[in-house]
Amino acid sequence: MGIGMAVTSVQNALILHAIAAPIIFAAISWFYFSKFAYTTPGRTAIVFTSFVILVDFFVVAILVQRSLDMFASPLGTWIPFALIFTATYLTGTYVEKRSGVPASSGV
């Protein structure tokens, strides 16, 4: 986001962020489910999305911006969170079906 806001408008940076976040997490999920798959797609989506939310809250909002205003923006936070969850879940489901081996039900 920082680079995007330096080279374009805030609105364009937010749109790019909302597009890039699920693509990046689909790639990370593909790798995870192809190599490890210790958790189900749903649990993995929860863990990945929770990690992003925690980093956004503690690092970006509190340490960098010193404000929780970013959480008022659906395009800045909530839409990317939902898309990260969805991309992770769908990627895990696809890889699981493709391989024919279900992910472990344990965490």
C-alpha positions as CSV (number, residue, x, y, z in Angstrom):
1,M,0.0,0.0,0.0
2,G,2.8,2.4,0.8
3,I,4.4,2.1,-2.6
4,G,1.0,2.3,-4.3
5,M,0.1,5.5,-2.5
6,A,3.5,7.0,-3.4
7,V,3.0,6.5,-7.2
8,T,-0.8,6.9,-7.6
9,S,-3.9,8.1,-5.9
10,V,-5.2,6.6,-2.6
11,Q,-8.2,5.2,-4.4
12,N,-6.1,3.5,-7.1
13,A,-3.8,2.1,-4.5
14,L,-6.8,0.7,-2.6
15,I,-8.2,-0.9,-5.8
16,L,-4.8,-2.4,-6.6
17,H,-4.5,-3.7,-3.1
18,A,-8.0,-5.3,-3.3
19,I,-7.0,-7.0,-6.5
20,A,-3.5,-8.1,-5.5
21,A,-4.2,-9.4,-2.0
22,P,-6.3,-12.4,-3.1
23,I,-4.0,-13.2,-6.0
24,I,-1.0,-13.3,-3.6
25,F,-2.8,-15.4,-1.1
26,A,-4.0,-17.8,-3.7
27,A,-0.4,-18.3,-4.7
28,I,0.7,-18.8,-1.1
29,S,-2.3,-21.1,-0.5
30,W,-1.4,-23.1,-3.6
31,F,2.1,-23.7,-2.3
32,Y,0.8,-24.5,1.2
33,F,-1.8,-27.0,0.1
34,S,0.5,-28.6,-2.5
35,K,3.4,-29.2,-0.1
36,F,1.9,-29.4,3.4
37,A,-1.9,-29.3,3.7
38,Y,-1.9,-29.9,7.5
39,T,-5.2,-28.1,7.9
40,T,-8.5,-28.0,6.0
41,P,-9.2,-25.2,3.5
42,G,-11.6,-23.5,6.0
43,R,-9.2,-23.6,8.9
44,T,-6.3,-22.4,6.7
45,A,-8.5,-19.5,5.4
46,I,-9.3,-18.5,8.9
47,V,-5.6,-18.6,10.0
48,F,-4.3,-16.7,6.9
49,T,-7.0,-14.0,7.2
50,S,-6.6,-13.7,11.0
51,F,-2.9,-13.2,10.5
52,V,-3.5,-10.4,8.0
53,I,-6.0,-8.8,10.3
54,L,-3.7,-8.9,13.3
55,V,-0.8,-7.5,11.3
56,D,-3.0,-4.7,9.9
57,F,-4.2,-3.9,13.4
58,F,-1.0,-4.1,15.5
59,V,1.6,-3.1,12.9
60,V,-0.1,-0.9,10.3
61,A,-2.9,0.7,12.4
62,I,-1.3,1.1,15.8
63,L,2.5,1.4,15.1
64,V,2.6,3.0,11.6
65,Q,-0.6,5.1,11.2
66,R,-1.3,5.5,15.0
67,S,-5.0,5.4,14.1
68,L,-7.8,2.8,13.6
69,D,-9.4,4.9,10.8
70,M,-8.3,2.4,8.2
71,F,-10.9,-0.1,9.5
72,A,-13.6,2.3,8.5
73,S,-12.8,1.8,4.8
74,P,-14.5,-1.3,3.2
75,L,-12.2,-1.1,0.2
76,G,-9.1,-0.6,2.4
77,T,-9.7,-3.5,4.8
78,W,-12.9,-5.5,4.8
79,I,-13.1,-6.3,1.1
80,P,-9.5,-7.5,0.9
81,F,-10.0,-9.5,4.1
82,A,-13.0,-11.2,2.6
83,L,-11.2,-11.8,-0.7
84,I,-8.1,-13.3,1.1
85,F,-10.4,-15.7,3.0
86,T,-12.3,-16.6,-0.2
87,A,-9.1,-17.1,-2.3
88,T,-7.5,-19.2,0.3
89,Y,-10.5,-21.4,0.8
90,L,-11.2,-21.9,-2.9
91,T,-7.6,-22.6,-3.6
92,G,-7.4,-25.2,-0.8
93,T,-10.6,-26.8,-2.0
94,Y,-9.4,-27.0,-5.6
95,V,-6.0,-28.4,-4.7
96,E,-7.6,-30.9,-2.4
97,K,-10.0,-32.1,-5.1
98,R,-7.3,-32.2,-7.7
99,S,-5.0,-34.3,-5.6
100,G,-7.7,-36.6,-4.3
101,V,-6.2,-36.4,-0.8
102,P,-8.2,-34.4,1.8
103,A,-6.3,-32.2,4.1
104,S,-5.8,-33.2,7.6
105,S,-8.7,-32.4,9.9
106,G,-6.3,-31.7,12.8
107,V,-4.6,-28.3,13.4
